[in-house]
């Protein structure tokens, strides 16, 4: 059986908390920030349905 490859782009975009939950970032937080609210740069907990997809892309989680 071959080794599973990690999806490197996914690894760069997520963070795993101490309890094992997966956190992502809201979109549109890079430029033109004067018109945007503060929530755009904050992290959020990924839903359980999306967490399953992410765990398939990153087998080491």
N, C-alpha and C positions, 0 to 999 in steps of 0.2 A: 504494500500500500504506500503510495507516495505521500510526502509531507504536504500539509495544508499550507498554502501561501497566505500571508496576511495582506489585506488591502491597505497599503500605506497611506493613501489619501484619507481613509476613514480614521486611522490612528491619529493623524494630525488634527482632526476636527473634533474629537471627543475626549472626555475625561471621565475616569471611573472614580466614584466616591469611595470612602472607606467601607460603606455598607454594601457596595457592589452595584449601586445604581449608576446609570450612564447619563452624563450631562453633555449637552450640546450648546451652541451659541445661536442667538437669533441672527437672522440675515440682515444685511444692509447696515453694517456697523463700521465701515472702513473710511468713508469720506462723506462730505456734505452733512456733517453732524449738527450744524446749527439748526436745521429744520426738524431734527428727529428727537424722539423722546429718549429718556435715559434707559429704558428697558431694552433697547436694541443691542447694547453691548453686554448685557447680563447673560449668565448661563441659565439654562433651564433643564429640568429632568425630562428625559426622553420617555415617551409613552411605552407601555409594555409591548405593544405590537411592533413598534419600530425598534425596540431593544432586541427583539428576536432576530431581526434582519441584520442589525449591527453585529450581534454576536456571531452570526454566520460569516460575516466579512472579516472579523477579527477573532480567530479561534482562541487566542490566549487570554481572553477576558474571563 
